[in-house]
Amino acid sequence: MKTRGNIVLITGGATGIGFALAAAFSKAGNTVIICGRRENKLKEARARLPQIETLVCDVSKRSGRESLYRLAKEKHPDLNILVNNAGVQKMVDLTRGARDLLQGEDEIATNFVAPVHLSALCVPLLSRQKTAAIINVSSGLGFVPIAAMPVYCATKAGVHSFTVSLRHQLSDTSIKVFEIVPPMVDTDLGRDTNEEPESGYRGIPPSQLATETMRALRKDDFEILIGESKDLVARSRSEPEKAFTDMNNW
């Protein structure tokens, strides 16, 4: 697909992977709109990338998703790329019952319901464009889960499955459907609940993921496996039980 001259909407674009993708798309010559819940983070992102547009939006809420789509469509009727990136990661100990599920942000709504609903909202608009794409961000943990983060891993597995089906359904349209499968990336995702010490390995820089993603998009690599996720996905298909055991004994 072409990576220049597009109008790109990125959810969760103020920090981490989303911001790195925003910077990469902007540098390549695209109009970029990012959304996020925290206005202060959006202002910081705009200060670093003055050319991008920002919208305050909570994609975990139906009203937020519908408002985001309406505003983006009204201002940019030629919108042709949606990047479903917004994500939440929590440690959830189900031996405690529902306590951990009910604390903090809604992982299921943010990580899974939002990309499904936003994709559905955007398909009629995107399909009218000569070239278009939906880019979903899953995770290597959607293929080999960490048991301490069961909901996060399940939502990312759901994103992968949804992306495969969506790609098939849209195969006769102008919309190409991509999946970015990141390894561990050095972002704030899950940092407040991560039990590893801050001095430990935090993963690849988001800029590396963005660079590799742009290269893969140009080649129409629809399943974009980054770094260690290549081996993780391969092992999930060749030796799933051993891959799971190794991951959870790490």
Phi, psi and omega in degrees: 000159178282141182245022178224145176079021179261166169246116193243129175251124183239120175278148182060040188269003185277339185218170169056223182301317182300317180292320179298320177293321178299316179297318182293315179295319180296315179299328182281355177098038178243155169277127187237129173244130176241152175230159178190166181282328190260113183298324181295323178290324177295321178295320177297319179296318180293327178294326180278330180229079186300339183281346182276160174255150182231147176223131175280126184199138173255102185286354176285348180254137179303316180298324178294318179294318180292321177294318179301313180297315182298314181294317181296318181293318181296318182277329184227077180296346177262015176310129183226000175224127173248127175247110178272096186244332187307135182208154177230139180228124181227150168279128182231114179260103185285352173290345177268009184079219186268004188304309183293329180296326188269355180266139175075205187282160183272104182296317184294315181294317183286313189278330186239308182299318183299309179296326178295311183292315180296321177299314180298319178297320188275340185305313180301320179291312182297323184291345177276350181273151181297318174228141183204164180205148166243127182241113180257137178260112176259230180187151171302334180285351172283347179257319175230104187280153166265121188298334180288347179235059190296323183287315178304310182297320179295320179294323179288327172296322177296319178299317178300310181298316179300318181297318179299314181292318180298319178301319179293314182297326185263011186297337179261013178250181178279358187270120172267141184243119183246155174231122172267126180246091183284154165275202171293130181236141184283085178228182178277356183302121177071006186296326181286346179245358182285129183275353179285146177296150182298337181281351182285177180295129181251001177101182182286156177290145179303328180298325178295317178299317181296318179298314180292326178295314180299321178297318181291322178299319180297332181264003184056043171277103190286329173254104188264099182266122185252131172054231185295343180295335178301311180291322182297315180294318179300315181291328178296337182262333183261325182213066188301319183293317179293320179299318179295315180298314180298317181299320186270358172254003185291000000 
